[in-house]
Amino acid sequence: MSGGQDPAVARTRDPEGDRGADARGAARGVPGVWLALLAGPMSFGIAGSALVLADTARDLGTTVDAATFIVTAFGWAIAVGTPLMAGLQRRRGTPAALLTGAALVLLGAALTVVAPALPLLVAGSAIQGLGAAGLTTIAMSLAGSARVMGLVTASLATIGAAAPLTGDVVAGLLGWRATLALPALSLLSVPFVLRGRPVTPLSAMPFDLVGAVLVTALVTALVVLPHAWQAASGAAVAAGVLLALRLRARPDGFVPTAVLRAPVFLVSAGLAFLLAVVNFGMIYALPPLLAEHSGWSRGQVGLAITWPLLFGGLASYPVIAATARGSFGVAAVVFPVLSAAGGVLAVLGRGPGALLAAQALASVAAASGQGAYAARAAAAVPASERPAAMGLFNLAYLLGAAFGPAIATLLVG
């Protein structure tokens, strides 16, 4: 990268000076474009099948509601897989985690292509999601500057915005099974990332199996919470209490307390969660409002809502670059203000122009905030804990993406 060293990278240097050097060396060895390709296709698994589930249900002889379990399984897997794969990277190193994630994506994609029945399709989607979560976390952990982090998160947002239309086109050309396998495009970047000889410090501590199980249980309960809060709330509280006790017993375990004790990390992850709630909530809440106030068809509404989402993804890269050298306090205020402005405009606005502008503001805030806060979160912890930090940060953002639509459904419905 030209133009001097990014402050976010400079702050990764610890008192001994070696861990920050490892992080910067890893970033120099892997060009940002390959990290963006490694992460971005995960968005196809989240949104790519939105327009083809009816075809899937028809060919499998089931209902659309049943077919949505394919997407639900992917969402659960990326939420659970994010901290699990980050733990693997922390314990076994980036190359081992990268190859494991790639193998899971390949296996999951193969299952979605050949599976004759819905249960196997759901399993394939979940396996693919586990691998995609690992590849995305690895890409973010290797992003050695705010600009590279911005490129990675911009790829996630941009591909996510175009994913429904892209999936529909691919289904028309190759069939809906090819659409479900689109996250496998990330495999194209794996040889190039490995060629960069990515290096991250390894943890010498024994693997914390109990901590991993408790994190998995907590994440599962939180993912289910918006859909079945009566059953999931008790499980979430129980898992959270047990995990807190485990953190006291094993502060260097699966969830390192060095990450949780970093105020900048906690604020960054919390703000990313809130921005995701607003953005993904609007994605679900605004289409019916647009149809009501514009008289557009469902197809016209879908096409119209794509543009502000694309704008948010594409604009996030220069916005992150512009804010990279500013103080964390400025970043902590600017993006929530943009998001709040989008929310207010969505509530008060009634014309299509106002509603689309509201989505654009929320999209810019979420996509830019994800990249800017991720860079700060990574810089706030020792380099040896960076994979764990990125896993937990991504988990916070993904939980916001899960909670947003559920909250929007309650408010609009």
Secondary structure, DSSP 8 states (H G I E B T S, - for coil): --SS--HHHHTT--TTSHHHHHHHHHHHHS-HHHHHHHHTTHHHHHHTTTTTHHHHHHHHTS-HHHHTHHHHHHHHHHHHHHHHHHHHHHHH-HHHHHHHHHHHHHHHHHHHHH--SHHHHHHHHHHHHHHHHHHHHHHHHH--SHHHHHHHHHHHHHHHHHHHHHHHHHHHHH-HHHHHTGGGGGGGGHHHHHHT--------S---HHHHHHHHHHHHHHHHTTT-HHHHHHHHHHHHHHHHHHHHH-TTSSS-HHHHT-HHHHHHHHHHHHHHHHHHHHHHHHHHHHHHHH---HHHHHHHHHHHHHHHHHHHHHHHHHHTTS-HHHHHHHHHHHHHHHHHHHHH--SHHHHHHHHHHHHHHHHHHHHHHHHHHHHTS-GGGHHHHHHHHHHHHHHHHHHHHHHHHHHH-
